[in-house]
Amino acid sequence: MGRGLMKAGTCGKKIKIEVDPAIGRPKERVESARFSSQVGVVARDVLPVVRKLKEIDVQNALDPCIDHMQIHLDVNMDQPGVRQCVIDRLKNSSRQQRYRLHVHYKKFGNVREAKRNKPASVNDQQQWEILCDHFNSPEFQHQSEANSNNRKKMQAKHVTGRTPFTIIQNEISLKNGECDMIELYKFTHENVRGTWSSDVAKKNWEQMNELRDLYAAEGVEKSEQEIVTEVIGCGNGYIKGLGYGPKPPGKHSQLQQELEETRAELGVSKTEAATYKSTVNAMNEQLKQQAAQIAKLMAYMEGSSSKNKDQEQQTNRNEANQDDKQEGDGQGNEQKEDEQGNEQEDDEKDEDEDHDLSASDYSDDPTM
């Protein structure tokens, strides 16, 4: 179905998928099947095969897978928590792929023969050889044996086949109203004839109901999910007996959701910061233009002021020259008047001398 889905996605518009972050996948059966199929294709063709999940680099390995998925699917990645759900599904698909490769590895008698028979799903021979060495390591063989023993000890098997529990829960809710975790546990461990898959499963369900009644009588607020987790426990990120989807209450999931919300807020902040930066750049450009215009105006004003100052200085020099000329003319006139006055005084003196001389002449004459 995965290959057909990829071809369908390239022929027309992308298929819209609504992932519910509360359950980690779409609620609707067909959407969930398409989503799981595409996750499997991307995990097989794009995600590198690693020995352990912690070796998967989110930025260099998982982010390209998410981008590849969105070529064919229109997933609501902008909703907080959805991106982490997609990453979890990719990791789960990687784990399943590694299990299938281990099954292929065990077909051969020794690690050397297994290395010579690389499966078609692995593109790189060196990567396959590294994986074979990992399968042959004492650490992996010890963990594999422990997992097999734990699987054999499972006494409360479900009866719903490959259908995800979250899809079953959604269909029950649509038909009969809200379906809590305790009701879901019964529906997935009791067949249509009313027969439980095991006595342990029936005992677990009865204990869940007893705890719910006890907490209600004591006034203690406990959700059905918390009660189910208390009875059957939880694994690494899932509730035992309820498979992938329902998450055990814990601080990690809350922190993860807060992280997704923070990322969304940072995305908005980055957009706003880019807008502010653009506005500031535009304002700075306007200020530069205004500064250039002011400098040009100041230069013009300084030039005009210098010109006016030169004209004023020239006028002052002209006026000073005019005053000097007038003063010189006045001094010349006064000197001329003085000279004329002196000449008149000389004339008058000469006349007095002549008069005195004449009088002297008369006094010396005996006949007078």
Residue pairs with C-beta under 8 A, 6 or more apart in sequence:
1 33
1 34
1 37
2 37
2 38
2 40
2 41
3 41
5 15
5 34
5 37
5 38
5 41
5 72
6 38
6 41
6 72
8 15
8 72
9 15
9 71
9 72
9 73
10 72
13 74
14 70
14 71
14 72
14 73
14 74
15 34
15 72
15 73
15 74
16 73
16 74
17 26
17 31
17 34
17 35
17 73
17 74
17 75
17 76
18 26
18 27
18 28
18 31
18 76
19 25
19 26
19 35
19 75
19 76
19 79
19 82
19 85
19 86
20 26
20 27
20 166
21 79
21 80
21 81
21 82
21 84
21 85
21 257
22 81
23 166
23 169
23 245
23 246
24 85
24 88
24 89
24 166
24 244
24 245
24 247
25 32
25 35
25 36
25 85
25 89
25 164
25 166
25 244
25 245
26 32
26 35
27 166
27 167
27 170
28 167
28 170
29 163
29 167
29 171
32 164
32 166
32 167
34 73
35 73
35 75
35 89
36 89
36 164
38 69
38 72
38 73
39 69
39 86
39 89
39 90
39 93
40 93
40 96
42 65
42 68
42 69
42 90
42 93
43 65
43 90
43 93
43 94
43 97
44 93
44 97
44 121
46 64
46 65
46 68
47 56
47 61
47 62
47 65
47 90
47 93
47 94
48 56
48 61
48 127
49 94
49 97
49 98
49 101
49 122
49 127
49 128
49 131
50 56
50 94
50 98
51 98
51 130
51 131
51 134
53 91
53 94
53 95
56 62
56 91
56 94
58 87
62 87
62 90
62 91
65 90
66 77
66 83
66 86
66 87
66 90
69 75
69 86
70 77
75 82
75 86
76 82
77 83
77 86
78 264
80 257
80 260
80 261
80 263
80 264
81 256
81 257
81 260
82 260
83 260
83 263
84 256
84 259
84 260
88 237
92 244
97 121
98 131
100 121
101 119
101 121
101 122
101 131
102 135
102 144
104 117
104 119
105 114
105 131
105 132
105 135
107 114
107 117
108 114
108 117
111 132
111 133
111 135
111 136
114 132
114 135
115 128
115 129
115 132
118 125
118 128
119 128
122 128
122 131
134 140
135 141
155 198
155 200
155 201
156 189
156 197
156 198
156 200
156 201
156 204
156 232
156 241
157 189
157 197
157 198
157 201
158 165
158 188
158 189
158 197
158 241
158 243
159 188
159 189
159 190
159 191
159 197
160 168
160 187
160 188
164 243
164 244
164 245
165 184
165 188
165 242
165 243
165 244
165 245
165 246
166 244
166 245
166 246
168 184
168 187
168 188
169 179
169 184
169 245
169 246
170 179
172 179
172 183
172 184
172 187
173 179
179 187
180 224
180 225
181 223
181 224
181 225
181 227
181 228
181 239
181 242
181 246
182 205
182 208
182 209
182 212
182 224
182 227
182 228
184 242
184 246
185 204
185 205
185 208
185 228
185 232
185 241
185 242
186 205
188 241
188 242
189 196
189 197
189 198
189 201
189 202
189 204
189 205
189 241
190 196
190 197
190 201
190 202
190 205
191 197
196 202
196 205
201 241
204 231
204 232
204 241
207 231
208 224
208 227
208 228
208 231
211 222
211 227
211 230
211 231
212 222
212 224
212 227
215 221
215 222
215 227
223 249
225 239
225 246
225 248
225 249
226 249
228 239
228 241
228 242
228 246
229 239
229 248
229 249
232 239
232 240
232 241
233 239
233 240
234 240
234 248
237 247
237 248
237 252
238 244
238 245
238 246
238 247
238 248
239 246
239 247
239 248
247 253
362 368
